[in-house]
């Protein structure tokens, strides 16, 4: 039975079948592509440090690097907000197959409900935001991740990724898709917590700080790709959750 009172695409049997088919077919193809990538990762201990301190990371990144992030952080039960439109439906099906949880909503529909649910989820596991999504403007951080840190006390953990060879989509976010057998650099930045009593000027300062941290992560990614002395490796297996002995 089609959902009563849902979006127009939800009332279409054809659209619902299309979303299911895209999710089922695209996931193994993306897994195959990602299995060929070589990784250079910096800062993984920062996510582990948040967990060991009894906090759950709020992972923040640009929408255009969603493909890289999906595969590096897969299988950890991280919860992400996904739009309620048709594209959001097939995207949700893919990321659930990669071991993520989903909350449905966006800045244009269901935003408050989605953020309230993210607050509940953040008490038990990590969350993630494409901070300039879902519609941009590109590389301008929206306040969602900063606000969630203020409410929950969880740290914002920024990251950026770059592929040595890639395709670039003609979309608002210039989505990057790494090519087969390329090297992907991923840099995780310094976590920060937004004070619970932060007022509007302080929230804006934190939002701008997030943009600066993301820019620093991007610079580190380019450094990692230029470093011929560092051996690429596979993205860490999400089942390997042993603590870093240096922490």
C-alpha positions in Angstrom: 0.0 0.0 0.0 1.4 3.5 -0.9 1.9 5.7 2.2 -1.1 7.9 3.0 -0.3 11.6 3.0 3.3 11.1 2.0 5.3 12.9 -0.7 4.2 12.5 -4.3 7.0 10.1 -5.2 5.9 7.9 -2.2 2.5 7.5 -3.8 4.0 6.2 -7.0 4.6 2.5 -7.2 7.0 3.1 -10.0 9.1 5.6 -8.1 9.2 3.3 -5.0 10.4 0.4 -7.2 13.0 2.7 -8.8 14.4 3.7 -5.4 14.6 0.0 -4.3 16.4 -1.0 -7.6 18.9 1.9 -7.4 19.8 1.0 -3.8 20.1 -2.7 -4.6 22.2 -2.3 -7.7 24.4 0.8 -6.8 25.7 -0.6 -3.5 27.7 -3.6 -4.9 29.0 -1.4 -7.7 30.2 1.3 -5.3 31.7 -1.4 -3.0 33.7 -2.8 -6.0 34.9 0.6 -6.9 36.0 1.5 -3.3 37.8 -1.8 -2.9 40.4 -0.6 -5.4 41.3 2.6 -3.6 44.5 3.1 -1.6 44.2 5.3 1.5 46.3 7.8 3.3 44.6 8.6 6.6 45.6 11.1 9.2 43.9 11.7 12.6 41.9 8.5 13.1 42.9 8.6 16.7 40.8 11.8 17.2 37.5 9.9 16.6 38.7 7.1 19.0 39.6 9.7 21.6 36.1 11.1 21.6 34.7 7.6 22.2 37.2 6.8 25.0 36.2 10.1 26.7 32.6 8.8 26.7 31.5 11.1 23.9 30.1 10.4 20.5 31.6 12.3 17.6 29.6 14.7 15.5 31.4 14.1 12.2 31.3 17.2 9.9 32.3 17.4 6.2 31.4 19.0 2.9 28.6 17.5 0.8 31.0 17.1 -2.2 33.1 14.5 -0.3 30.3 12.2 0.7 31.5 9.3 -1.4 34.9 9.1 0.3 33.4 9.5 3.8 30.8 6.8 3.2 33.4 4.2 2.7 36.0 5.2 5.3 33.5 5.4 8.1 31.3 2.5 7.0 30.0 -0.2 9.4 30.2 2.0 12.6 26.4 2.7 13.0 26.9 6.4 12.5 23.6 8.2 12.1 23.1 10.7 9.2 20.3 13.0 8.1 19.0 12.1 4.7 16.4 14.2 2.7 12.8 12.9 2.4 12.7 13.4 -1.3 13.1 10.7 -4.0 16.9 11.0 -4.2 17.1 10.8 -0.4 15.2 7.5 -0.5 17.7 5.7 -2.7 20.6 7.3 -1.0 19.2 6.1 2.4 18.9 2.6 1.0 22.6 2.6 0.0 24.0 4.0 3.2 22.0 1.6 5.3 23.6 -1.2 3.4 26.9 0.3 4.3 26.2 0.2 8.0 24.8 3.6 8.8 21.6 4.7 10.6 19.4 7.3 9.0 17.2 10.2 10.1 14.9 11.6 7.5 14.6 15.4 7.0 16.3 18.4 5.5 16.5 22.2 5.9 13.4 22.5 3.7 11.3 19.7 5.1 11.1 18.0 8.5 14.2 19.9 9.8 13.1 20.3 13.4 11.8 16.8 13.7 15.1 15.5 12.3 17.3 17.5 14.6 15.3 16.4 17.6 15.8 12.8 16.6 19.5 13.5 16.1 19.7 14.7 19.7 18.3 11.4 20.8 20.6 9.4 18.6 23.6 11.4 19.7 23.3 10.0 23.3 24.1 6.5 22.1 26.2 6.8 18.9 28.1 9.0 16.5 26.3 11.3 14.1 27.4 13.0 10.9 26.5 16.1 8.9 27.2 17.3 5.4 27.4 20.8 6.8 26.7 22.6 3.5 23.9 20.2 2.5 21.5 19.5 1.2 21.3 22.5 -1.2 24.3 24.7 -0.4 25.7 27.1 -0.9 28.8 24.9 -1.3 31.5 25.3 1.3 29.4 27.4 3.7 28.7 25.5 6.9 25.1 25.4 8.1 24.6 25.6 11.9 23.3 22.0 12.5 26.5 20.3 13.7 27.4 23.3 15.9 24.0 23.4 17.4 24.0 19.6 18.1 27.3 20.0 19.9 25.9 22.8 22.1 22.9 20.7 23.0 24.6 17.3 23.6 28.2 18.3 24.7 29.5 16.0 22.0 32.6 17.1 20.0 32.4 18.3 16.4 35.0 16.3 14.4 35.7 17.7 11.0 37.3 15.8 8.1 38.1 16.3 4.5 39.1 13.9 1.7 40.7 14.2 -1.7 41.4 11.7 -4.4 44.5 11.9 -6.6 42.4 11.0 -9.7 38.7 11.5 -9.8 35.5 12.5 -11.6 33.8 15.7 -10.7 30.0 15.9 -11.0 28.4 19.0 -12.5 26.3 19.6 -9.4 26.1 22.5 -6.9 28.6 20.7 -4.6 31.0 19.5 -7.3 30.8 16.0 -5.9 34.1 14.1 -6.3 34.1 10.4 -7.2 37.5 8.7 -6.9 38.6 6.7 -9.9 39.5 3.1 -9.7 42.9 2.3 -8.2 43.6 5.8 -7.2 44.9 7.1 -3.8 42.5 8.8 -1.4 43.8 11.1 1.3 41.5 11.7 4.3 42.4 14.1 7.1 40.5 14.3 10.4 40.8 17.6 12.2 40.9 18.7 15.8 37.6 18.1 17.7 36.0 20.9 19.5 32.9 21.3 21.8 30.5 24.1 21.6 29.7 25.5 25.1 26.2 24.7 26.4 25.7 28.4 27.2 26.8 29.7 23.8 24.8 32.6 22.5 24.2 33.6 18.9 27.6 35.4 18.4 29.4 32.4 20.0 27.6 30.0 17.7 28.6 32.0 14.7 32.2 32.0 15.9 32.1 28.2 16.2 30.5 27.9 12.8 33.3 29.9 11.3 35.9 27.9 13.2 34.4 24.7 11.7 34.9 26.2 8.2 38.5 27.0 9.1 39.1 23.5 10.4 37.7 22.0 7.2 40.0 24.2 5.1 42.9 23.0 7.2 41.9 19.4 6.6 41.7 20.0 2.9 45.3 21.4 2.9 46.5 18.4 4.8 44.9 16.1 2.2 46.8 17.8 -0.6 50.0 17.4 1.5 49.3 13.7 2.0 48.8 13.2 -1.7 52.1 15.0 -2.5 54.1 12.9 0.0 55.7 10.1 -2.0 57.4 8.6 1.1 54.1 7.7 2.8 52.8 4.2 1.8 49.1 4.1 1.0 47.0 1.5 2.7 43.4 0.3 2.8 40.8 2.2 4.7 40.7 0.7 8.3 38.3 -2.2 8.7 35.4 -0.8 10.8 35.4 -4.1 12.8 38.9 -3.2 14.1 37.9 -1.0 17.1 40.9 -1.7 19.3 42.1 1.5 21.2 45.2 3.3 20.0 47.9 2.5 22.7 49.1 6.1 22.4 45.9 7.5 23.8 
